[in-house]
Amino acid sequence: MKRAILIAVLCAMLPAMSFAGGAIVFDGTDDYIDTNYRWVNGTDGTLAVWINTTGTSGKLISNYANSSALFYISMGDITPGVPLIDARSSNNQIMRITTCPAINDGLWHMVCSVMSGTTLTAYLDGVNVGSASNGSFDGTVDTGANFFIGRAPASSPGYISGSISVTAIYASALTSKEISAMYASGGSWFPKAGLVSRWSMDNNGKSTGQVHANGSTIKDSAGSNDGTIVDGADSSMVLTSSPVRKKRGRR
C-alpha cells in the first residue's frame, strides 16, 4: 500500500524534476557498450532504455548472438524508426510486438520491454503500447552472450546512431504503475526490487564533451556489471549533458 501511494505521488509531482543521468553518443558504425551481464534463464525480466535518435534502425539493447534465443529492444527491423520488442525462447517460441510508435524524432524516449511468464509487454514513454502472448514460451532467453547496448552480439550487429542514457535490466516484471512513475520522474526515480544493473552513463569520471576511450568503464550503479566501452578509431563516444524536462502543472 505504501509503495502504491509513493508511486502515485511521484507520477503527480516528479515531472518537474530534471532528467536523470548523462548520455553517450553512438555513431551507428562501430560504437557499443558490453554490459558484461548475461541473462539468467527462468526469470521474468524488464529492459528499459532512454534514447534520442533520428536514425532509422539499430539495436538499443540486445543479447541476440545468432542463436534461437533472444531478448531485445530494437528499431527499424520491420518499419524504419519503429521499435521492435522481441523475446524468443531456446525452443524457438516467439513473442513479438511491432505496435510501438516511431521514436526517431530527435526527442528523448523511454522504451521498455517487460517479460512476465508467457506474456511480453511494450511500453513507450510510460504508456502500454502493445503485448503478445505465447503459452509455449518457457523463458529460456539466454543466448550465451552478454547484453550489448547499441548493437547485438551477432554477426549482423545492427549498430545504432543517437544518444543513449539511463539503461536498466531487471530480473522481474515491472508493473505499469512503476514504469509510468519511472518515466514521469525522467528516470530519477526507479524501482529497486528486482534491479540487476543500471547504467546512468554519467558517473564514469568524464565531464560533458569528453570522450569515453575504447576499453573504458561504464559503471553499474546497482550491481557489479560494469560495462565496457567499445569504440572504433574515431573516438566518437562523447558524454553529452542531460536534457531537462519542462515543468508542467499537476493533473
C-alpha positions in Angstrom: 0.0 0.0 0.0 2.7 2.4 1.0 4.6 1.6 -2.3 1.5 2.3 -4.4 1.0 5.7 -2.6 4.6 6.6 -3.3 4.3 5.8 -7.0 1.1 7.8 -7.3 2.8 10.8 -5.6 5.8 10.5 -7.9 3.6 10.4 -11.0 1.9 13.6 -9.9 4.9 15.6 -8.7 8.2 14.5 -10.3 7.7 15.6 -13.9 9.2 19.0 -12.8 12.5 17.3 -12.0 15.5 17.2 -14.3 16.2 14.2 -16.4 18.4 11.8 -14.5 21.8 10.7 -15.9 24.0 11.7 -18.7 24.0 10.3 -22.3 26.6 8.8 -24.5 26.7 9.3 -28.3 26.7 6.3 -30.6 27.8 6.8 -34.2 25.9 3.9 -35.8 29.1 2.5 -37.2 31.2 0.8 -34.5 30.1 2.1 -31.1 28.6 -0.1 -28.4 28.8 -1.0 -24.7 29.3 -4.5 -23.5 27.3 -4.7 -20.2 29.2 -7.8 -19.1 25.8 -9.2 -18.0 24.4 -12.5 -19.2 20.7 -13.4 -18.7 19.7 -15.9 -16.1 17.0 -18.3 -17.5 13.7 -18.9 -15.8 13.1 -15.4 -14.5 10.8 -12.6 -15.5 12.5 -9.5 -16.7 12.4 -5.9 -17.8 14.7 -4.0 -20.2 14.5 -0.2 -20.1 16.4 2.3 -22.3 16.3 6.1 -22.7 17.2 7.1 -26.3 17.3 10.1 -28.5 17.8 9.3 -32.2 17.0 10.4 -35.7 18.2 7.1 -37.2 16.1 4.5 -38.8 17.4 1.2 -37.4 19.7 -0.5 -34.8 19.6 -2.4 -31.6 19.0 -0.4 -28.3 19.9 -3.4 -26.1 20.2 -7.0 -27.2 21.7 -10.4 -26.3 21.0 -11.9 -29.7 24.0 -13.9 -30.8 22.9 -16.0 -33.9 21.1 -18.4 -31.6 17.4 -19.4 -31.4 17.0 -17.5 -28.1 17.0 -13.7 -27.7 15.6 -10.8 -25.6 16.0 -7.3 -27.0 14.7 -3.9 -27.9 15.5 -2.9 -31.5 14.4 -0.3 -34.0 13.7 -0.5 -37.7 13.7 -4.3 -38.1 10.3 -4.1 -39.8 9.4 -0.4 -40.1 12.1 2.4 -40.1 12.2 4.3 -36.8 9.8 2.0 -35.1 10.8 -0.2 -32.1 10.6 -3.9 -32.3 10.1 -5.6 -28.9 11.2 -9.2 -29.1 11.7 -12.3 -27.0 12.4 -15.8 -28.2 13.0 -18.9 -26.1 15.5 -21.6 -26.9 12.7 -23.9 -28.2 12.0 -21.2 -30.8 8.8 -19.9 -29.3 8.4 -16.2 -30.1 6.7 -13.2 -28.5 7.0 -10.0 -30.7 5.5 -6.6 -30.6 5.5 -4.2 -33.6 2.9 -1.7 -32.5 5.1 1.0 -31.0 5.0 4.5 -32.5 8.2 5.7 -34.2 10.9 7.1 -31.9 13.3 8.7 -34.4 12.1 12.3 -34.0 15.1 13.7 -32.2 13.4 13.7 -28.8 14.0 11.7 -25.7 12.0 8.5 -25.3 11.9 5.7 -22.7 11.4 2.3 -24.3 10.6 -0.8 -22.0 10.1 -4.5 -22.7 8.5 -6.5 -19.9 8.6 -10.3 -19.9 6.2 -11.9 -17.5 5.8 -15.6 -17.9 4.2 -16.2 -21.3 3.4 -12.5 -22.0 5.6 -9.7 -23.3 4.5 -6.1 -23.0 5.9 -3.0 -24.6 5.9 0.5 -23.1 6.8 3.8 -24.7 7.2 6.9 -22.6 5.4 5.2 -19.7 2.4 4.0 -21.8 1.5 0.4 -22.7 1.7 0.2 -26.5 1.1 -3.5 -27.0 1.5 -7.0 -25.8 2.0 -10.5 -27.1 1.5 -14.0 -25.5 2.7 -17.5 -26.3 1.6 -20.3 -24.0 4.7 -22.4 -25.1 7.2 -19.7 -24.2 9.4 -21.1 -21.4 11.6 -18.1 -20.6 14.9 -19.6 -21.8 16.3 -16.5 -23.5 19.9 -16.8 -22.5 22.0 -16.8 -25.7 25.4 -17.5 -24.1 26.3 -13.9 -24.8 26.2 -10.7 -22.7 23.7 -7.9 -23.3 25.1 -5.2 -25.6 23.9 -1.6 -25.6 24.0 0.0 -29.1 24.3 -3.3 -31.1 23.6 -7.0 -30.9 26.4 -9.5 -30.2 25.7 -11.2 -33.5 27.3 -11.4 -36.9 24.8 -8.8 -38.1 25.3 -6.3 -35.2 22.8 -3.6 -36.1 24.7 -0.6 -34.8 22.5 2.3 -33.7 23.1 6.1 -34.1 21.9 8.6 -31.5 22.4 9.2 -27.8 21.6 6.6 -25.1 21.1 7.5 -21.5 19.9 5.5 -18.4 19.6 1.8 -19.3 18.5 -0.8 -16.8 17.9 -4.6 -16.6 15.5 -6.1 -14.1 15.1 -9.8 -13.1 11.4 -9.0 -12.5 8.4 -7.8 -14.5 7.8 -4.1 -13.6 4.2 -3.0 -13.3 2.6 -0.4 -15.5 2.5 2.0 -12.5 6.2 1.5 -11.8 7.1 2.2 -15.5 4.8 5.2 -15.6 6.4 6.6 -12.5 9.9 6.0 -13.8 9.1 7.9 -17.0 7.3 10.7 -15.1 10.4 11.2 -13.0 12.7 11.5 -16.0 14.5 8.4 -14.7 15.4 10.0 -11.4 13.1 7.5 -9.6 13.3 3.8 -10.3 12.1 0.6 -8.5 14.8 -1.2 -6.5 13.2 -4.6 -6.3 14.5 -7.0 -8.9 17.0 -4.5 -10.3 20.1 -6.3 -11.6 22.0 -3.5 -13.3 21.6 0.2 -14.1 24.0 2.3 -16.2 23.3 6.0 -15.9 26.2 6.9 -18.2 27.3 9.9 -16.2 29.3 8.5 -13.2 32.4 7.5 -15.0 34.8 10.3 -14.3 34.0 12.2 -17.5 32.8 15.7 -18.0 30.3 16.8 -20.7 32.0 16.9 -24.1 34.7 14.4 -23.1 35.2 11.1 -24.9 35.0 7.7 -23.4 38.1 5.9 -24.6 37.9 2.4 -26.1 38.0 -0.1 -23.2 36.9 2.4 -20.5 34.4 1.5 -17.9 30.7 2.5 -17.7 29.8 2.0 -14.0 26.8 -0.1 -12.9 25.3 1.8 -10.1 23.0 -1.0 -9.0 25.1 -4.2 -9.4 28.5 -5.5 -10.3 28.2 -5.5 -14.0 30.3 -2.5 -15.1 30.1 -2.0 -18.8 32.9 -1.7 -21.2 33.1 0.9 -24.0 33.9 -0.5 -27.4 34.7 2.3 -29.9 36.3 2.4 -33.3 39.2 4.7 -34.3 37.1 7.9 -34.3 36.7 8.4 -30.6 33.1 9.4 -31.0 31.5 8.1 -27.8 31.2 11.5 -26.1 29.3 12.3 -22.9 26.5 14.7 -23.5 24.6 16.8 -21.0 21.3 15.6 -19.7 18.2 17.3 -21.1 15.8 19.0 -18.6 12.2 18.1 -18.6 9.9 21.1 -18.8 7.8 21.9 -15.8 4.1 21.4 -16.0 1.2 21.8 -13.6 -0.3 19.0 -11.7 -3.0 17.0 -13.4 
